[in-house]
Amino acid sequence: MATTDPSFQGMSEMMQQSFEQTRKTMESCMDVFQKNMTASPWFASSDMNKKMQSYMERNIAAASDFAKKLTQAKDFSEFWNLQSEFTAAQWNALNEQIKDFGETVSKATTGSLKNLSS
């Protein structure tokens, strides 16, 4: 059974508190963003609203899961491995979200142009 490096223990507790504060802040920002999205003509499409909300929820969940894992890290080596995995996963998620959102915007734009020409 792996034991926690005593010099890392205090840092782990500090990270846990910091990530909890960050999670609360991210959720608050998400609430503000959602309220403002409905007022923006760019996000008038319900598909775009749903996509953005889905992305934000998944990103917050991933960050919360990452923070939880970090607080359970036993040493700096495990910390850096978790950090590397999370960074790679977030880049992959970002690329997928950009592609998916681009397709949604394209469909919404095409639909709007068809409505204008009718």
N, CA, C and O atoms as a GROMACS GRO file, in nm:
protein
  472
    1MET      N    1   0.084  -0.118   0.000
    1MET     CA    2   0.000   0.000   0.000
    1MET      C    3   0.089   0.124   0.000
    1MET      O    4   0.183   0.135   0.078
    2ALA      N    5   0.057   0.217  -0.088
    2ALA     CA    6   0.138   0.339  -0.098
    2ALA      C    7   0.105   0.432   0.018
    2ALA      O    8  -0.010   0.446   0.058
    3THR      N    9   0.208   0.494   0.069
    3THR     CA   10   0.188   0.591   0.176
    3THR      C   11   0.207   0.730   0.120
    3THR      O   12   0.279   0.750   0.022
    4THR      N   13   0.143   0.824   0.184
    4THR     CA   14   0.153   0.962   0.140
    4THR      C   15   0.283   1.023   0.190
    4THR      O   16   0.317   1.010   0.308
    5ASP      N   17   0.353   1.089   0.101
    5ASP     CA   18   0.474   1.162   0.137
    5ASP      C   19   0.433   1.274   0.233
    5ASP      O   20   0.353   1.360   0.197
    6PRO      N   21   0.488   1.274   0.357
    6PRO     CA   22   0.448   1.376   0.456
    6PRO      C   23   0.465   1.519   0.407
    6PRO      O   24   0.384   1.605   0.442
    7SER      N   25   0.566   1.546   0.328
    7SER     CA   26   0.587   1.682   0.278
    7SER      C   27   0.481   1.720   0.175
    7SER      O   28   0.459   1.838   0.148
    8PHE      N   29   0.417   1.619   0.117
    8PHE     CA   30   0.314   1.643   0.017
    8PHE      C   31   0.176   1.655   0.080
    8PHE      O   32   0.086   1.714   0.020
    9GLN      N   33   0.156   1.600   0.200
    9GLN     CA   34   0.026   1.598   0.266
    9GLN      C   35  -0.034   1.737   0.284
    9GLN      O   36  -0.150   1.760   0.250
   10GLY      N   37   0.044   1.830   0.337
   10GLY     CA   38  -0.007   1.965   0.358
   10GLY      C   39  -0.046   2.032   0.227
   10GLY      O   40  -0.144   2.105   0.221
   11MET      N   41   0.031   2.007   0.125
   11MET     CA   42   0.002   2.063  -0.006
   11MET      C   43  -0.128   2.005  -0.060
   11MET      O   44  -0.208   2.076  -0.122
   12SER      N   45  -0.150   1.877  -0.039
   12SER     CA   46  -0.271   1.811  -0.085
   12SER      C   47  -0.395   1.872  -0.020
   12SER      O   48  -0.496   1.896  -0.086
   13GLU      N   49  -0.387   1.898   0.109
   13GLU     CA   50  -0.500   1.959   0.180
   13GLU      C   51  -0.525   2.101   0.131
   13GLU      O   52  -0.640   2.142   0.115
   14MET      N   53  -0.419   2.175   0.106
   14MET     CA   54  -0.431   2.311   0.055
   14MET      C   55  -0.495   2.309  -0.085
   14MET      O   56  -0.579   2.393  -0.116
   15MET      N   57  -0.454   2.213  -0.168
   15MET     CA   58  -0.511   2.201  -0.303
   15MET      C   59  -0.659   2.169  -0.295
   15MET      O   60  -0.739   2.223  -0.373
   16GLN      N   61  -0.697   2.083  -0.203
   16GLN     CA   62  -0.838   2.046  -0.189
   16GLN      C   63  -0.923   2.168  -0.159
   16GLN      O   64  -1.029   2.186  -0.219
   17GLN      N   65  -0.879   2.251  -0.068
   17GLN     CA   66  -0.953   2.374  -0.034
   17GLN      C   67  -0.958   2.468  -0.154
   17GLN      O   68  -1.062   2.526  -0.183
   18SER      N   69  -0.848   2.482  -0.221
   18SER     CA   70  -0.840   2.571  -0.337
   18SER      C   71  -0.931   2.524  -0.449
   18SER      O   72  -1.001   2.604  -0.511
   19PHE      N   73  -0.931   2.394  -0.476
   19PHE     CA   74  -1.015   2.341  -0.583
   19PHE      C   75  -1.163   2.349  -0.550
   19PHE      O   76  -1.245   2.367  -0.639
   20GLU      N   77  -1.198   2.336  -0.424
   20GLU     CA   78  -1.338   2.351  -0.385
   20GLU      C   79  -1.384   2.494  -0.410
   20GLU      O   80  -1.494   2.516  -0.460
   21GLN      N   81  -1.300   2.590  -0.377
   21GLN     CA   82  -1.333   2.731  -0.404
   21GLN      C   83  -1.343   2.755  -0.555
   21GLN      O   84  -1.432   2.826  -0.600
   22THR      N   85  -1.252   2.696  -0.630
   22THR     CA   86  -1.254   2.711  -0.775
   22THR      C   87  -1.379   2.650  -0.836
   22THR      O   88  -1.439   2.708  -0.926
   23ARG      N   89  -1.420   2.533  -0.786
   23ARG     CA   90  -1.541   2.467  -0.836
   23ARG      C   91  -1.663   2.556  -0.814
   23ARG      O   92  -1.745   2.572  -0.903
   24LYS      N   93  -1.674   2.613  -0.695
   24LYS     CA   94  -1.786   2.702  -0.665
   24LYS      C   95  -1.786   2.823  -0.757
   24LYS      O   96  -1.891   2.866  -0.804
   25THR      N   97  -1.669   2.878  -0.782
   25THR     CA   98  -1.657   2.994  -0.871
   25THR      C   99  -1.696   2.956  -1.013
   25THR      O  100  -1.766   3.032  -1.080
   26MET      N  101  -1.652   2.839  -1.060
   26MET     CA  102  -1.686   2.795  -1.196
   26MET      C  103  -1.837   2.775  -1.209
   26MET      O  104  -1.895   2.810  -1.312
   27GLU      N  105  -1.900   2.720  -1.108
   27GLU     CA  106  -2.045   2.700  -1.113
   27GLU      C  107  -2.117   2.835  -1.115
   27GLU      O  108  -2.217   2.851  -1.186
   28SER      N  109  -2.068   2.931  -1.039
   28SER     CA  110  -2.126   3.065  -1.039
   28SER      C  111  -2.111   3.132  -1.176
   28SER      O  112  -2.204   3.194  -1.226
   29CYS      N  113  -1.993   3.117  -1.236
   29CYS     CA  114  -1.970   3.173  -1.370
   29CYS      C  115  -2.061   3.106  -1.472
   29CYS      O  116  -2.112   3.171  -1.563
   30MET      N  117  -2.082   2.977  -1.457
   30MET     CA  118  -2.170   2.904  -1.549
   30MET      C  119  -2.312   2.958  -1.538
   30MET      O  120  -2.379   2.974  -1.641
   31ASP      N  121  -2.359   2.986  -1.419
   31ASP     CA  122  -2.493   3.042  -1.402
   31ASP      C  123  -2.506   3.177  -1.471
   31ASP      O  124  -2.604   3.203  -1.541
   32VAL      N  125  -2.406   3.264  -1.452
   32VAL     CA  126  -2.408   3.395  -1.515
   32VAL      C  127  -2.403   3.380  -1.667
   32VAL      O  128  -2.477   3.448  -1.739
   33PHE      N  129  -2.316   3.292  -1.716
   33PHE     CA  130  -2.304   3.270  -1.860
   33PHE      C  131  -2.436   3.222  -1.919
   33PHE      O  132  -2.477   3.269  -2.025
   34GLN      N  133  -2.501   3.128  -1.852
   34GLN     CA  134  -2.628   3.075  -1.903
   34GLN      C  135  -2.734   3.184  -1.912
   34GLN      O  136  -2.810   3.190  -2.009
   35LYS      N  137  -2.739   3.270  -1.811
   35LYS     CA  138  -2.837   3.379  -1.813
   35LYS      C  139  -2.809   3.475  -1.928
   35LYS      O  140  -2.902   3.522  -1.993
   36ASN      N  141  -2.683   3.503  -1.954
   36ASN     CA  142  -2.647   3.596  -2.061
   36ASN      C  143  -2.660   3.533  -2.200
   36ASN      O  144  -2.684   3.603  -2.298
   37MET      N  145  -2.644   3.401  -2.207
   37MET     CA  146  -2.655   3.334  -2.338
   37MET      C  147  -2.793   3.352  -2.397
   37MET      O  148  -2.806   3.373  -2.518
   38THR      N  149  -2.896   3.344  -2.316
   38THR     CA  150  -3.031   3.353  -2.368
   38THR      C  151  -3.061   3.492  -2.423
   38THR      O  152  -3.150   3.508  -2.507
   39ALA      N  153  -2.988   3.593  -2.377
   39ALA     CA  154  -3.010   3.730  -2.424
   39ALA      C  155  -2.932   3.761  -2.552
   39ALA      O  156  -2.960   3.861  -2.617
   40SER      N  157  -2.837   3.678  -2.588
   40SER     CA  158  -2.752   3.705  -2.703
   40SER      C  159  -2.813   3.648  -2.831
   40SER      O  160  -2.856   3.533  -2.834
   41PRO      N  161  -2.816   3.730  -2.937
   41PRO     CA  162  -2.868   3.679  -3.065
   41PRO      C  163  -2.779   3.568  -3.123
   41PRO      O  164  -2.827   3.486  -3.203
   42TRP      N  165  -2.653   3.564  -3.084
   42TRP     CA  166  -2.564   3.459  -3.134
   42TRP      C  167  -2.605   3.322  -3.083
   42TRP      O  168  -2.580   3.220  -3.147
   43PHE      N  169  -2.669   3.321  -2.968
   43PHE     CA  170  -2.707   3.194  -2.908
   43PHE      C  171  -2.859   3.176  -2.906
   43PHE      O  172  -2.913   3.109  -2.818
   44ALA      N  173  -2.926   3.236  -3.003
   44ALA     CA  174  -3.070   3.226  -3.009
   44ALA      C  175  -3.115   3.083  -3.037
   44ALA      O  176  -3.223   3.042  -2.993
   45SER      N  177  -3.034   3.008  -3.108
   45SER     CA  178  -3.068   2.870  -3.138
   45SER      C  179  -3.065   2.787  -3.011
   45SER      O  180  -2.968   2.791  -2.935
   46SER      N  181  -3.171   2.712  -2.988
   46SER     CA  182  -3.173   2.628  -2.868
   46SER      C  183  -3.066   2.519  -2.877
   46SER      O  184  -3.014   2.475  -2.775
   47ASP      N  185  -3.032   2.476  -3.000
   47ASP     CA  186  -2.925   2.378  -3.016
   47ASP      C  187  -2.792   2.434  -2.966
   47ASP      O  188  -2.716   2.364  -2.901
   48MET      N  189  -2.766   2.560  -2.997
   48MET     CA  190  -2.641   2.621  -2.954
   48MET      C  191  -2.640   2.638  -2.803
   48MET      O  192  -2.538   2.616  -2.738
   49ASN      N  193  -2.753   2.678  -2.745
   49ASN     CA  194  -2.763   2.690  -2.600
   49ASN      C  195  -2.736   2.556  -2.533
   49ASN      O  196  -2.660   2.547  -2.436
   50LYS      N  197  -2.799   2.452  -2.586
   50LYS     CA  198  -2.783   2.318  -2.528
   50LYS      C  199  -2.638   2.270  -2.540
   50LYS      O  200  -2.585   2.210  -2.447
   51LYS      N  201  -2.576   2.296  -2.653
   51LYS     CA  202  -2.436   2.256  -2.673
   51LYS      C  203  -2.344   2.326  -2.573
   51LYS      O  204  -2.262   2.262  -2.507
   52MET      N  205  -2.359   2.458  -2.563
   52MET     CA  206  -2.272   2.533  -2.472
   52MET      C  207  -2.292   2.488  -2.327
   52MET      O  208  -2.195   2.473  -2.253
   53GLN      N  209  -2.416   2.466  -2.288
   53GLN     CA  210  -2.443   2.421  -2.152
   53GLN      C  211  -2.383   2.283  -2.129
   53GLN      O  212  -2.326   2.256  -2.024
   54SER      N  213  -2.396   2.196  -2.226
   54SER     CA  214  -2.340   2.061  -2.216
   54SER      C  215  -2.188   2.065  -2.203
   54SER      O  216  -2.130   1.994  -2.121
   55TYR      N  217  -2.124   2.148  -2.284
   55TYR     CA  218  -1.978   2.162  -2.277
   55TYR      C  219  -1.935   2.210  -2.138
   55TYR      O  220  -1.843   2.155  -2.078
   56MET      N  221  -2.003   2.312  -2.090
   56MET     CA  222  -1.967   2.368  -1.960
   56MET      C  223  -1.986   2.266  -1.849
   56MET      O  224  -1.902   2.254  -1.760
   57GLU      N  225  -2.096   2.193  -1.854
   57GLU     CA  226  -2.121   2.092  -1.750
   57GLU      C  227  -2.014   1.984  -1.752
   57GLU      O  228  -1.965   1.942  -1.648
   58ARG      N  229  -1.980   1.938  -1.872
   58ARG     CA  230  -1.877   1.834  -1.883
   58ARG      C  231  -1.740   1.886  -1.839
   58ARG      O  232  -1.665   1.814  -1.773
   59ASN      N  233  -1.708   2.010  -1.874
   59ASN     CA  234  -1.579   2.067  -1.835
   59ASN      C  235  -1.570   2.085  -1.683
   59ASN      O  236  -1.466   2.059  -1.623
   60ILE      N  237  -1.679   2.130  -1.623
   60ILE     CA  238  -1.680   2.146  -1.478
   60ILE      C  239  -1.669   2.011  -1.409
   60ILE      O  240  -1.597   1.996  -1.310
   61ALA      N  241  -1.740   1.911  -1.461
   61ALA     CA  242  -1.732   1.777  -1.403
   61ALA      C  243  -1.591   1.720  -1.415
   61ALA      O  244  -1.539   1.659  -1.322
   62ALA      N  245  -1.529   1.740  -1.531
   62ALA     CA  246  -1.392   1.691  -1.551
   62ALA      C  247  -1.295   1.761  -1.457
   62ALA      O  248  -1.207   1.696  -1.400
   63ALA      N  249  -1.310   1.891  -1.442
   63ALA     CA  250  -1.221   1.966  -1.352
   63ALA      C  251  -1.243   1.924  -1.206
   63ALA      O  252  -1.147   1.914  -1.130
   64SER      N  253  -1.367   1.901  -1.169
   64SER     CA  254  -1.396   1.857  -1.032
   64SER      C  255  -1.338   1.719  -1.006
   64SER      O  256  -1.281   1.694  -0.900
   65ASP      N  257  -1.352   1.630  -1.103
   65ASP     CA  258  -1.296   1.495  -1.090
   65ASP      C  259  -1.143   1.502  -1.080
   65ASP      O  260  -1.082   1.432  -0.999
   66PHE      N  261  -1.084   1.586  -1.163
   66PHE     CA  262  -0.940   1.605  -1.160
   66PHE      C  263  -0.894   1.657  -1.024
   66PHE      O  264  -0.795   1.608  -0.969
   67ALA      N  265  -0.965   1.756  -0.972
   67ALA     CA  266  -0.930   1.812  -0.842
   67ALA      C  267  -0.938   1.707  -0.732
   67ALA      O  268  -0.853   1.700  -0.644
   68LYS      N  269  -1.041   1.626  -0.740
   68LYS     CA  270  -1.057   1.519  -0.640
   68LYS      C  271  -0.940   1.421  -0.647
   68LYS      O  272  -0.885   1.381  -0.544
   69LYS      N  273  -0.902   1.384  -0.768
   69LYS     CA  274  -0.790   1.291  -0.786
   69LYS      C  275  -0.659   1.354  -0.735
   69LYS      O  276  -0.577   1.287  -0.673
   70LEU      N  277  -0.642   1.483  -0.763
   70LEU     CA  278  -0.520   1.550  -0.718
   70LEU      C  279  -0.508   1.551  -0.566
   70LEU      O  280  -0.400   1.534  -0.511
   71THR      N  281  -0.621   1.571  -0.499
   71THR     CA  282  -0.616   1.574  -0.353
   71THR      C  283  -0.585   1.437  -0.294
   71THR      O  284  -0.547   1.427  -0.177
   72GLN      N  285  -0.600   1.332  -0.374
   72GLN     CA  286  -0.570   1.197  -0.328
   72GLN      C  287  -0.432   1.150  -0.371
   72GLN      O  288  -0.390   1.038  -0.340
   73ALA      N  289  -0.360   1.237  -0.444
   73ALA     CA  290  -0.225   1.201  -0.489
   73ALA      C  291  -0.135   1.179  -0.368
   73ALA      O  292  -0.143   1.252  -0.269
   74LYS      N  293  -0.051   1.079  -0.378
   74LYS     CA  294   0.037   1.042  -0.267
   74LYS      C  295   0.172   1.113  -0.271
   74LYS      O  296   0.238   1.128  -0.168
   75ASP      N  297   0.212   1.158  -0.390
   75ASP     CA  298   0.342   1.224  -0.404
   75ASP      C  299   0.342   1.309  -0.531
   75ASP      O  300   0.245   1.310  -0.607
   76PHE      N  301   0.452   1.380  -0.552
   76PHE     CA  302   0.461   1.469  -0.668
   76PHE      C  303   0.459   1.393  -0.801
   76PHE      O  304   0.407   1.444  -0.900
   77SER      N  305   0.513   1.275  -0.803
   77SER     CA  306   0.512   1.194  -0.925
   77SER      C  307   0.368   1.164  -0.968
   77SER      O  308   0.333   1.179  -1.085
   78GLU      N  309   0.288   1.122  -0.874
   78GLU     CA  310   0.147   1.093  -0.905
   78GLU      C  311   0.074   1.221  -0.944
   78GLU      O  312  -0.009   1.222  -1.035
   79PHE      N  313   0.106   1.330  -0.875
   79PHE     CA  314   0.048   1.460  -0.906
   79PHE      C  315   0.074   1.497  -1.052
   79PHE      O  316  -0.018   1.535  -1.124
   80TRP      N  317   0.200   1.485  -1.096
   80TRP     CA  318   0.235   1.523  -1.234
   80TRP      C  319   0.175   1.429  -1.336
   80TRP      O  320   0.139   1.472  -1.446
   81ASN      N  321   0.163   1.300  -1.303
   81ASN     CA  322   0.098   1.206  -1.394
   81ASN      C  323  -0.049   1.243  -1.413
   81ASN      O  324  -0.100   1.243  -1.525
   82LEU      N  325  -0.117   1.275  -1.303
   82LEU     CA  326  -0.257   1.317  -1.311
   82LEU      C  327  -0.270   1.445  -1.392
   82LEU      O  328  -0.362   1.460  -1.472
   83GLN      N  329  -0.179   1.538  -1.369
   83GLN     CA  330  -0.180   1.665  -1.442
   83GLN      C  331  -0.163   1.642  -1.592
   83GLN      O  332  -0.233   1.702  -1.672
   84SER      N  333  -0.072   1.555  -1.629
   84SER     CA  334  -0.048   1.526  -1.772
   84SER      C  335  -0.170   1.461  -1.835
   84SER      O  336  -0.210   1.497  -1.946
   85GLU      N  337  -0.229   1.366  -1.766
   85GLU     CA  338  -0.349   1.298  -1.818
   85GLU      C  339  -0.464   1.397  -1.836
   85GLU      O  340  -0.532   1.396  -1.938
   86PHE      N  341  -0.483   1.482  -1.736
   86PHE     CA  342  -0.592   1.579  -1.743
   86PHE      C  343  -0.572   1.678  -1.857
   86PHE      O  344  -0.665   1.708  -1.931
   87THR      N  345  -0.450   1.727  -1.872
   87THR     CA  346  -0.420   1.822  -1.979
   87THR      C  347  -0.447   1.760  -2.116
   87THR      O  348  -0.508   1.824  -2.202
   88ALA      N  349  -0.402   1.638  -2.136
   88ALA     CA  350  -0.425   1.570  -2.264
   88ALA      C  351  -0.575   1.550  -2.288
   88ALA      O  352  -0.624   1.571  -2.399
   89ALA      N  353  -0.646   1.508  -2.185
   89ALA     CA  354  -0.791   1.486  -2.198
   89ALA      C  355  -0.864   1.616  -2.229
   89ALA      O  356  -0.957   1.617  -2.309
   90GLN      N  357  -0.822   1.726  -2.167
   90GLN     CA  358  -0.887   1.855  -2.192
   90GLN      C  359  -0.860   1.906  -2.333
   90GLN      O  360  -0.948   1.964  -2.395
   91TRP      N  361  -0.739   1.884  -2.385
   91TRP     CA  362  -0.710   1.923  -2.523
   91TRP      C  363  -0.797   1.844  -2.620
   91TRP      O  364  -0.850   1.899  -2.716
   92ASN      N  365  -0.811   1.714  -2.593
   92ASN     CA  366  -0.897   1.630  -2.678
   92ASN      C  367  -1.041   1.676  -2.671
   92ASN      O  368  -1.109   1.685  -2.773
   93ALA      N  369  -1.089   1.706  -2.550
   93ALA     CA  370  -1.226   1.752  -2.533
   93ALA      C  371  -1.247   1.886  -2.604
   93ALA      O  372  -1.350   1.907  -2.669
   94LEU      N  373  -1.151   1.976  -2.592
   94LEU     CA  374  -1.161   2.106  -2.657
   94LEU      C  375  -1.169   2.090  -2.809
   94LEU      O  376  -1.253   2.153  -2.873
   95ASN      N  377  -1.084   2.007  -2.865
   95ASN     CA  378  -1.087   1.984  -3.010
   95ASN      C  379  -1.222   1.928  -3.054
   95ASN      O  380  -1.277   1.971  -3.155
   96GLU      N  381  -1.276   1.834  -2.978
   96GLU     CA  382  -1.406   1.776  -3.011
   96GLU      C  383  -1.517   1.879  -2.997
   96GLU      O  384  -1.607   1.885  -3.081
   97GLN      N  385  -1.511   1.961  -2.893
   97GLN     CA  386  -1.613   2.063  -2.873
   97GLN      C  387  -1.609   2.169  -2.983
   97GLN      O  388  -1.713   2.214  -3.030
   98ILE      N  389  -1.490   2.208  -3.024
   98ILE     CA  390  -1.478   2.306  -3.133
   98ILE      C  391  -1.537   2.250  -3.261
   98ILE      O  392  -1.612   2.318  -3.331
   99LYS      N  393  -1.505   2.127  -3.292
   99LYS     CA  394  -1.558   2.063  -3.413
   99LYS      C  395  -1.710   2.054  -3.406
   99LYS      O  396  -1.780   2.091  -3.500
  100ASP      N  397  -1.761   2.005  -3.294
  100ASP     CA  398  -1.905   1.988  -3.276
  100ASP      C  399  -1.978   2.122  -3.279
  100ASP      O  400  -2.083   2.133  -3.343
  101PHE      N  401  -1.925   2.222  -3.212
  101PHE     CA  402  -1.990   2.352  -3.210
  101PHE      C  403  -1.985   2.418  -3.348
  101PHE      O  404  -2.080   2.485  -3.389
  102GLY      N  405  -1.875   2.399  -3.419
  102GLY     CA  406  -1.864   2.452  -3.554
  102GLY      C  407  -1.972   2.396  -3.645
  102GLY      O  408  -2.030   2.468  -3.726
  103GLU      N  409  -1.998   2.267  -3.632
  103GLU     CA  410  -2.104   2.204  -3.712
  103GLU      C  411  -2.240   2.262  -3.674
  103GLU      O  412  -2.324   2.285  -3.762
  104THR      N  413  -2.263   2.284  -3.545
  104THR     CA  414  -2.390   2.341  -3.498
  104THR      C  415  -2.408   2.483  -3.551
  104THR      O  416  -2.517   2.518  -3.596
  105VAL      N  417  -2.303   2.565  -3.544
  105VAL     CA  418  -2.310   2.702  -3.596
  105VAL      C  419  -2.335   2.701  -3.746
  105VAL      O  420  -2.415   2.781  -3.797
  106SER      N  421  -2.268   2.612  -3.816
  106SER     CA  422  -2.287   2.602  -3.961
  106SER      C  423  -2.432   2.568  -3.995
  106SER      O  424  -2.490   2.628  -4.086
  107LYS      N  425  -2.489   2.474  -3.924
  107LYS     CA  426  -2.630   2.436  -3.948
  107LYS      C  427  -2.723   2.553  -3.917
  107LYS      O  428  -2.816   2.580  -3.993
  108ALA      N  429  -2.697   2.622  -3.805
  108ALA     CA  430  -2.782   2.735  -3.768
  108ALA      C  431  -2.771   2.847  -3.870
  108ALA      O  432  -2.872   2.909  -3.906
  109THR      N  433  -2.650   2.873  -3.918
  109THR     CA  434  -2.629   2.978  -4.018
  109THR      C  435  -2.698   2.941  -4.149
  109THR      O  436  -2.763   3.024  -4.211
  110THR      N  437  -2.682   2.818  -4.190
  110THR     CA  438  -2.746   2.772  -4.314
  110THR      C  439  -2.899   2.784  -4.303
  110THR      O  440  -2.966   2.827  -4.397
  111GLY      N  441  -2.952   2.746  -4.188
  111GLY     CA  442  -3.097   2.758  -4.166
  111GLY      C  443  -3.142   2.902  -4.169
  111GLY      O  444  -3.248   2.932  -4.225
  112SER      N  445  -3.066   2.992  -4.109
  112SER     CA  446  -3.100   3.134  -4.108
  112SER      C  447  -3.096   3.192  -4.249
  112SER      O  448  -3.182   3.272  -4.286
  113LEU      N  449  -2.996   3.154  -4.328
  113LEU     CA  450  -2.986   3.204  -4.464
  113LEU      C  451  -3.101   3.154  -4.550
  113LEU      O  452  -3.151   3.228  -4.635
  114LYS      N  453  -3.142   3.031  -4.529
  114LYS     CA  454  -3.258   2.978  -4.603
  114LYS      C  455  -3.384   3.056  -4.568
  114LYS      O  456  -3.465   3.086  -4.656
  115ASN      N  457  -3.399   3.090  -4.441
  115ASN     CA  458  -3.518   3.165  -4.398
  115ASN      C  459  -3.517   3.306  -4.457
  115ASN      O  460  -3.624   3.359  -4.489
  116LEU      N  461  -3.399   3.367  -4.471
  116LEU     CA  462  -3.391   3.502  -4.527
  116LEU      C  463  -3.424   3.502  -4.677
  116LEU      O  464  -3.483   3.597  -4.728
  117SER      N  465  -3.386   3.397  -4.746
  117SER     CA  466  -3.407   3.392  -4.892
  117SER      C  467  -3.549   3.349  -4.926
  117SER      O  468  -3.590   3.359  -5.042
  118SER      N  469  -3.624   3.302  -4.829
  118SER     CA  470  -3.763   3.257  -4.856
  118SER      C  471  -3.859   3.370  -4.859
  118SER      O  472  -3.978   3.349  -4.881
   0.00000   0.00000   0.00000
